[in-house]
């Protein structure tokens, strides 16, 4: 799967796109609380743009707010156009990874399964790698989520 070649295939406005970029930069620089605030500005700028929802989900996952992150990943996935398999796959993988990082292995396996069903015909090497990730998931002690990461 590849990112869409035509940026006009992605819903959004220049303002929401700029805010999504700023949120991603904040996240990459280890500032998830800032990324979350910027992503929420992007959502307000254009609720149809999937990328601010995706950025919100990534930041929430980093902050240990897995249930909220899962809902935001689902929101992002729904907002990508039906023919944008790459965008949908990124959101699906993000949700699966968030569950795996939290030690919620049953939910991670289900989300990874949805991911492999979507990309299986296009990315067989990725599917093999995802199956390895599924096998590496370790449930947290007593089935509890690990403590949330400290806010920046």
C-alpha positions as CSV (number, residue, x, y, z in Angstrom):
1,X,0.0,0.0,0.0
2,X,1.2,3.5,-0.7
3,X,0.1,6.9,0.4
4,X,-2.3,8.5,-2.1
5,X,-0.4,10.2,-5.0
6,X,-3.0,13.0,-5.2
7,X,-3.3,15.0,-2.0
8,X,-6.7,16.2,-3.2
9,X,-7.9,12.6,-2.4
10,X,-7.6,13.4,1.3
11,X,-10.4,15.4,2.9
12,X,-9.3,18.5,4.8
13,X,-8.5,22.2,4.6
14,X,-5.1,23.9,4.4
15,X,-5.6,24.9,8.1
16,X,-6.4,21.4,9.3
17,X,-3.5,20.0,7.3
18,X,-1.1,22.5,8.8
19,X,-2.3,21.7,12.3
20,X,-2.0,17.9,11.6
21,X,1.6,18.5,10.6
22,X,2.3,20.6,13.7
23,X,0.8,17.9,15.9
24,X,2.9,15.2,14.2
25,X,6.1,17.3,14.8
26,X,5.2,17.8,18.5
27,X,4.6,14.0,18.8
28,X,7.9,13.2,17.1
29,X,9.7,15.6,19.5
30,X,8.3,13.8,22.5
31,X,5.6,16.3,23.4
32,X,2.4,14.2,23.3
33,X,0.3,16.7,25.5
34,X,1.2,19.5,23.0
35,X,0.5,17.2,20.1
36,X,-2.9,16.4,21.6
37,X,-3.8,20.1,22.0
38,X,-2.8,20.9,18.4
39,X,-4.6,17.8,17.0
40,X,-7.8,18.9,18.7
41,X,-7.4,22.4,17.1
42,X,-7.1,20.6,13.7
43,X,-10.3,18.6,14.5
44,X,-12.1,21.8,15.2
45,X,-10.7,23.4,12.0
46,X,-12.1,20.5,9.9
47,X,-13.8,17.5,11.6
48,X,-13.8,15.6,8.3
49,X,-10.0,15.6,8.0
50,X,-8.8,12.2,9.2
51,X,-5.2,13.2,10.0
52,X,-5.9,15.4,13.1
53,X,-8.0,12.5,14.4
54,X,-5.0,10.2,13.8
55,X,-2.6,12.6,15.5
56,X,-5.0,12.8,18.4
57,X,-5.1,9.0,18.7
58,X,-1.3,8.7,18.6
59,X,-1.0,11.4,21.4
60,X,-3.6,9.8,23.5
61,X,-1.9,6.4,23.2
62,X,1.4,7.9,24.2
63,X,-0.3,9.5,27.2
64,X,-1.6,6.0,28.2
65,X,-5.2,6.9,27.4
66,X,-5.8,3.7,25.4
67,X,-9.6,3.6,25.2
68,X,-9.7,7.2,24.0
69,X,-6.9,6.5,21.6
70,X,-8.8,3.5,20.2
71,X,-11.9,5.6,19.6
72,X,-9.8,8.3,17.9
73,X,-8.1,5.7,15.7
74,X,-11.5,4.4,14.7
75,X,-12.7,8.0,14.0
76,X,-9.6,8.5,11.8
77,X,-10.2,5.2,9.9
78,X,-13.8,6.1,9.2
79,X,-12.8,9.5,7.8
80,X,-10.4,8.2,5.2
81,X,-12.0,7.8,1.9
82,X,-13.1,4.2,1.1
83,X,-10.4,3.8,-1.6
84,X,-7.6,5.1,0.7
85,X,-6.4,1.8,1.9
86,X,-3.1,3.2,3.0
87,X,-4.8,5.8,5.3
88,X,-7.2,3.2,6.7
89,X,-4.3,0.8,7.3
90,X,-2.2,3.4,9.2
91,X,-5.2,4.0,11.6
92,X,-5.9,0.3,12.0
93,X,-2.2,-0.5,12.7
94,X,-2.1,2.4,15.2
95,X,-5.0,1.0,17.2
96,X,-3.5,-2.5,17.2
97,X,-0.1,-1.1,18.3
98,X,-1.7,1.0,21.1
99,X,-3.4,-2.1,22.5
100,X,-0.2,-4.2,22.3
101,X,1.8,-1.5,24.0
102,X,-0.8,-1.4,26.8
103,X,-0.6,-5.2,27.2
104,X,-4.2,-5.6,26.0
105,X,-3.3,-8.6,23.8
106,X,-6.8,-9.9,22.9
107,X,-7.8,-6.5,21.6
108,X,-4.4,-6.1,19.9
109,X,-4.8,-9.5,18.1
110,X,-8.3,-8.5,17.0
111,X,-7.1,-5.2,15.6
112,X,-4.0,-6.8,14.0
113,X,-6.3,-9.3,12.4
114,X,-8.4,-6.5,10.9
115,X,-5.2,-4.9,9.7
116,X,-3.9,-8.0,8.0
117,X,-7.4,-8.6,6.4
118,X,-7.1,-5.1,4.8
119,X,-3.5,-5.3,3.6
120,X,-3.0,-9.0,3.2
121,X,-3.4,-9.0,-0.6
122,X,-1.0,-6.1,-1.0
123,X,1.6,-6.4,1.6
124,X,2.5,-10.1,2.5
125,X,5.8,-9.2,4.1
126,X,4.0,-6.7,6.4
127,X,1.5,-9.4,7.3
128,X,4.3,-11.7,8.4
129,X,5.8,-9.0,10.5
130,X,2.4,-8.2,12.1
131,X,2.0,-11.9,13.1
132,X,5.3,-11.7,14.8
133,X,4.2,-8.6,16.7
134,X,1.0,-10.4,17.8
135,X,3.1,-13.2,19.2
136,X,5.3,-10.7,21.2
137,X,2.4,-9.1,23.0
138,X,2.6,-9.6,26.7
139,X,-0.4,-9.0,29.0
140,X,0.2,-6.6,31.8
141,X,0.2,-8.1,35.3
142,X,-3.3,-9.0,36.5
143,X,-4.6,-7.8,33.1
144,X,-4.2,-4.2,34.1
145,X,-3.0,-1.4,31.8
146,X,0.5,-0.1,32.6
147,X,0.6,3.3,34.3
148,X,0.0,6.3,32.0
149,X,3.1,8.1,30.8
150,X,3.6,11.4,32.6
151,X,2.2,14.4,30.8
152,X,4.7,16.9,29.4
